[in-house]
């Protein structure tokens, strides 16, 4: 206790002067490192992926997985439904699942020529052994 009858508690003083507050170093603004940002070039043909209420696509908009095949058709259909409908989000999820299936099927396409060659070879060898 001090002379005025106040209790001195260690760490107290959040309402104190700025120089004695414990959180003041974190409250200071960091010096500007001179960072700059250039607006990226706008992507073309955004109509199938347009969001309602936006005049332009956001700067971080990207098409890492552009809509294609059946999954793209489902996504285009989803973007015609208003955002507040659960149908839109269900269609977008279905489009994502279809995209995964399409990619897995495409990844296995390289097996078709190998399987065909093995089948032709098997038939040829089995006919040769029957003679």
C-alpha positions in Angstrom: 0.0 0.0 0.0 1.2 3.5 -0.7 0.6 6.6 1.3 -2.8 7.3 -0.2 -4.1 3.8 0.8 -4.0 2.3 -2.7 -2.7 -1.2 -3.4 0.2 -1.5 -5.8 -0.3 -4.6 -7.9 2.4 -5.7 -10.2 1.2 -5.5 -13.9 -1.7 -3.1 -13.1 -1.9 0.1 -14.9 -3.8 -0.6 -18.1 -5.4 2.7 -17.7 -2.2 4.4 -16.8 -0.1 6.7 -18.9 1.1 5.4 -22.2 4.7 5.3 -21.1 4.0 2.9 -18.2 1.5 0.6 -19.7 2.8 -2.9 -20.3 1.2 -3.4 -23.7 2.4 -0.2 -25.3 5.3 -1.7 -27.3 2.7 -4.0 -29.1 0.5 -1.0 -29.7 3.1 0.9 -31.7 2.7 0.8 -35.5 5.4 -1.1 -37.3 7.5 0.9 -39.6 6.4 0.7 -43.3 8.7 -1.7 -45.0 8.1 0.0 -48.3 5.8 -2.8 -49.5 3.9 -2.0 -52.7 1.1 -3.8 -54.5 0.3 -3.7 -58.2 -3.2 -4.7 -59.3 -3.0 -8.0 -61.3 -4.2 -8.2 -64.8 -7.9 -9.1 -64.8 -8.8 -12.6 -66.0 -11.0 -13.0 -69.0 -14.4 -14.8 -69.3 -15.5 -14.7 -65.7 -19.2 -14.9 -66.5 -19.7 -18.5 -65.5 -18.1 -17.8 -62.1 -19.6 -14.4 -61.3 -20.8 -13.6 -57.8 -23.9 -11.5 -57.3 -23.2 -8.1 -56.0 -19.7 -7.8 -57.4 -18.9 -5.5 -60.3 -15.4 -6.9 -60.8 -13.7 -10.0 -59.6 -11.7 -9.7 -56.4 -7.9 -9.2 -56.8 -7.2 -12.7 -55.4 -9.7 -14.4 -57.8 -8.1 -17.3 -59.5 -9.1 -20.3 -61.7 -6.8 -23.0 -60.4 -9.5 -25.4 -61.2 -11.3 -24.0 -64.2 -14.8 -25.4 -64.8 -14.7 -28.2 -67.4 -16.6 -31.3 -68.3 -19.5 -32.5 -66.2 -18.2 -30.8 -63.0 -18.0 -27.5 -64.9 -21.6 -27.8 -66.1 -22.7 -28.4 -62.5 -20.8 -25.4 -61.3 -22.2 -23.2 -64.1 -25.6 -24.3 -63.1 -24.9 -23.5 -59.4 -23.8 -20.0 -60.2 -27.2 -19.3 -61.8 -28.8 -20.0 -58.4 -28.8 -17.1 -55.8 -26.2 -17.3 -53.1 -28.7 -17.5 -50.3 -30.1 -20.8 -51.5 -28.8 -24.1 -50.2 -29.2 -25.5 -53.6 -26.3 -23.4 -54.9 -23.9 -24.7 -52.2 -25.1 -28.3 -52.7 -24.5 -28.0 -56.4 -21.0 -26.5 -55.8 -20.1 -29.4 -53.5 -21.4 -31.9 -56.0 -19.3 -30.2 -58.7 -16.2 -30.5 -56.5 -16.9 -34.2 -55.9 -17.5 -34.8 -59.7 -14.2 -32.9 -60.4 -12.3 -35.4 -58.1 -13.9 -38.4 -59.8 -13.1 -36.9 -63.3 -9.5 -36.4 -62.3 -9.2 -39.9 -60.8 -10.6 -41.4 -64.0 -8.3 -39.3 -66.2 -5.3 -40.4 -64.1 -6.2 -44.0 -64.8 -6.6 -43.5 -68.6 -2.9 -44.4 -69.1 -3.8 -47.9 -68.0 -6.1 -48.5 -71.0 -3.5 -48.9 -73.7 -1.4 -51.1 -71.4 -4.4 -53.3 -70.6 -5.3 -53.5 -74.3 -1.8 -54.5 -75.2 -1.8 -57.2 -72.5 -5.1 -58.5 -73.6 -4.0 -58.7 -77.3 -0.8 -60.4 -76.2 -2.6 -62.9 -74.0 -5.0 -63.8 -76.8 -2.1 -64.2 -79.2 -0.1 -66.4 -76.8 -3.1 -68.5 -75.9 -3.9 -69.2 -79.6 -0.3 -70.0 -80.3 -0.2 -72.5 -77.4 -3.4 -74.2 -78.6 -1.8 -75.2 -81.9 
